[in-house]
């Protein structure tokens, strides 16, 4: 069965933190991720390297996500992205996270491994994007089809 539809479950970080996580895939296998904005959750299909989207976070900061790489096959999807966050207002806050997300079919489940190369915020299971509490790390687990 191809990697399509919505998958969800719990991921664990290399430090033991746990978070609910969900990701979707279109009929052609492209990942569909959701991100939280000031006005609610928004879906975005990842279609190519270089694709970027900017939005206002719930706390008023500006987030820019840029896709660095994308590989899609019937049993494996991998994408890399950078996520930068900027917030002004008295004290300028600026952070950047780069991550590689890999999803591999394992029978009826989906193995997930997300490697974060720099940090931002606390562990968050925003659909398709992960943050790991200000440090490098690995987030992994198995998801089930919803």
C-alpha positions as CSV (number, residue, x, y, z in Angstrom):
1,X,0.0,0.0,0.0
2,X,1.5,3.4,-0.9
3,X,2.4,6.1,1.6
4,X,-0.7,8.3,1.3
5,X,-3.2,9.7,3.7
6,X,-2.8,10.9,7.3
7,X,-0.5,9.1,9.8
8,X,-0.2,9.8,13.5
9,X,1.3,8.6,16.7
10,X,3.9,9.5,19.4
11,X,7.5,10.5,18.7
12,X,10.2,10.4,21.3
13,X,13.3,12.7,21.4
14,X,16.8,11.5,22.2
15,X,16.3,13.0,25.7
16,X,13.1,11.1,26.4
17,X,10.6,13.8,25.7
18,X,7.4,12.6,23.9
19,X,5.0,14.4,21.6
20,X,2.0,13.6,19.5
21,X,2.9,13.9,15.8
22,X,1.0,13.7,12.5
23,X,1.9,14.0,8.9
24,X,0.0,13.5,5.6
25,X,0.9,12.5,2.1
26,X,-0.9,13.3,-1.1
27,X,-1.7,10.6,-3.7
28,X,1.6,11.3,-5.4
29,X,3.5,10.9,-2.2
30,X,4.4,14.5,-1.4
31,X,4.3,15.3,2.3
32,X,1.6,17.7,3.6
33,X,2.5,19.4,6.8
34,X,0.6,21.8,9.0
35,X,1.9,24.8,10.8
36,X,0.3,27.0,13.5
37,X,-0.3,30.6,12.7
38,X,-1.8,33.4,14.6
39,X,-5.1,32.7,12.8
40,X,-5.0,28.9,13.1
41,X,-3.5,25.8,11.6
42,X,-2.6,25.8,7.8
43,X,-1.8,22.9,5.6
44,X,1.1,23.1,3.0
45,X,2.1,20.5,0.5
46,X,5.9,20.2,0.1
47,X,6.5,20.0,-3.6
48,X,10.1,21.0,-4.4
49,X,13.4,22.2,-2.9
50,X,13.6,26.0,-2.7
51,X,9.9,26.2,-1.8
52,X,9.4,28.6,1.2
53,X,6.5,30.0,3.2
54,X,6.4,32.7,5.8
55,X,3.8,33.2,8.5
56,X,3.1,34.9,11.8
57,X,3.4,32.6,14.8
58,X,0.8,32.7,17.6
59,X,3.1,34.9,19.7
60,X,3.5,37.5,17.0
61,X,7.0,36.3,15.8
62,X,7.7,35.7,12.1
63,X,8.5,32.1,10.9
64,X,10.1,31.3,7.6
65,X,10.3,27.7,6.5
66,X,12.4,26.8,3.4
67,X,12.6,23.3,1.9
68,X,16.2,22.3,1.3
69,X,15.6,18.9,-0.2
70,X,12.8,16.4,-1.1
71,X,12.9,12.7,-2.1
72,X,9.7,10.8,-2.7
73,X,9.3,7.1,-3.6
74,X,6.6,4.5,-2.9
75,X,8.1,3.4,0.4
76,X,10.3,6.3,1.5
77,X,9.8,10.1,1.8
78,X,12.6,12.4,3.0
79,X,12.7,16.1,3.2
80,X,15.0,18.7,4.7
81,X,14.0,22.2,5.8
82,X,15.2,25.2,7.6
83,X,12.9,27.0,10.0
84,X,13.9,30.5,11.2
85,X,12.1,32.5,13.8
86,X,12.4,36.3,14.4
87,X,10.7,38.4,17.0
88,X,11.3,42.0,17.7
89,X,9.8,44.3,20.3
90,X,12.5,45.6,22.7
91,X,14.7,42.5,22.5
92,X,15.3,40.9,19.2
93,X,15.0,37.1,19.3
94,X,16.3,35.1,16.4
95,X,16.6,31.3,16.1
96,X,17.1,28.8,13.3
97,X,16.5,25.1,13.1
98,X,17.5,22.8,10.3
99,X,16.1,19.3,10.1
100,X,15.9,16.2,8.0
101,X,12.7,14.2,8.2
102,X,12.5,10.6,6.9
103,X,9.4,8.4,6.7
104,X,9.7,4.8,5.7
105,X,6.9,2.2,5.3
106,X,7.4,-0.7,7.8
107,X,4.5,-3.1,7.0
108,X,1.3,-1.3,8.1
109,X,3.2,1.3,10.1
110,X,5.4,4.3,9.2
111,X,8.9,4.6,10.7
112,X,9.8,8.2,11.4
113,X,13.3,9.7,12.1
114,X,13.8,13.4,12.3
115,X,17.3,14.7,12.9
116,X,17.5,18.3,14.1
117,X,20.9,20.0,13.5
118,X,20.3,23.1,15.6
119,X,17.6,24.0,18.1
120,X,14.6,26.1,18.8
121,X,11.8,26.1,21.4
122,X,10.5,23.0,23.2
123,X,9.6,19.6,21.7
124,X,6.5,20.3,19.6
125,X,4.6,17.9,17.4
126,X,3.3,20.5,14.9
127,X,2.2,18.4,12.0
128,X,5.3,17.7,9.9
129,X,7.7,20.0,11.8
130,X,9.6,19.3,15.0
131,X,11.4,21.6,17.4
132,X,13.8,20.2,20.1
133,X,14.3,22.4,23.1
134,X,17.3,24.5,22.0
135,X,19.7,21.6,21.1
136,X,20.6,19.1,18.4
137,X,18.8,15.8,18.6
138,X,16.9,13.0,17.0
139,X,13.1,12.4,17.2
140,X,11.8,9.0,16.2
141,X,8.9,6.6,16.4
142,X,6.3,4.7,14.5
143,X,3.0,6.2,13.2
144,X,-0.2,4.5,12.3
145,X,-2.6,5.3,9.4
146,X,-5.5,7.4,10.7
